[in-house]
Amino acid sequence: MKLKDLAAELGLSQTTVSRALNGYPEVNEATRRRVSEAATRLGYRANVSARRLATGSVGAIGVFLPALGSNEIGPHTSEFLSGLASRMAREEIDIVVSPLESDDEIPAYRRLSSSKRVDAVIIGSPKLVDERVTVLTEMGIPFVLHGRTQVPTPHAWLDIDNAGAFFRATAHLLDLGHRRIAMINGPAGMTFAEHRNQGYRDALIARGVTPDPRLVSHGQFTDEIGFRNAQALLEQNQPPTAILAGSMMTALGVFRAIRSAGLELGKDVSMIAHDDVFPYLNADNMVPSMSTTRSSIRAAGTRIAELVLQVLAGKPVEQVHELWPVELVLRESSSPAPH
């Protein structure tokens, strides 16, 4: 099927169909979806080589992985890349995954810029003030940020409402009578971790509970770090009666620490975990089932792929801002504070 045949089938001009397929911002979402669904149903495939020659694109986007051995490479990364790949595959756009030799990404961006191997990059795990945004903008490399930063340079981003999620989770535990509420957070300085800390603190202060710094710890989202941090919390003279876990991987370690202390989750200690909807770690099937603040990192990967396409199609980056709400799902692991 050719472009003109697809256009005739839809009763649209070839220009409109072409722009819809290529993600141009002036085509409304309903039309874009209608064209995309028809193209899939009728087996239309764009001439990718011709499109790249016409636009000067190379048909690839770049993603960087942290230094070898970093704990940041884990299930969150694989889920995000899966979502990203599912959308880019439909456009026959390759994903160039580049390893980093150190935590400094700037030299890698300079190499990427000079080699012209990608049309855009995706960056994640931003700090509160992240220089990568300014550097990439100065280099003229299109990008979308997964998360947020306070850098004033206009840029495209998608984030979840971490502050709102942890405010609601903390408020719920306060409603259940808990006052010693601990939080095992992500690495200090990361925007998402600072936002979660702010939501947690705001909820406590709103109820007249003074935040206790001894109840907050930071680290990568692993079972082992979750276990060690929870173990230290539970050994305090006044241990917490509830724990907020930064991820489901952290929650597994917290669960182990609770059992090792001879306590029962959902009875002696409550827990709410941030759930990234892992297909192989279902909060409903845990015993007891896990209360969560739910957000799909795979869905975020898919949407960021779409935002990259919009940026490449010419949509102004200051119009590409999305903040996703986070759902609080209550299950058996959160219960009234013990007397």
Secondary structure, DSSP 4 states (H G I P E B T S, - for coil): --HHHHHHHHT--HHHHHHHHTT-TTS-HHHHHHHHHHHHHHT----HHHHHHHHT--SEEEEEEPSTT-TTSSHHHHHHHHHHHHHHGGGT-EEEEEE-SSS--HHHHHHHHHHT--SEEEEES-BSS-HHHHHHHHHT--EEEES-----S--EEEEE-HHHHHHHHHHHHHHTT---EEEEES-TTBHHHHHHHHHHHHHHHHTTPPP-GGGEEE--S-HHHHHHHHHHHHTSSS--SEEEESSHHHHHHHHHHHHHTT--BTTTBEEEEEE---TTS-GGGSSSPPEEEE--HHHHHHHHHHHHHHHHTT--GGG-EEEE--EEE--TT--PPP-
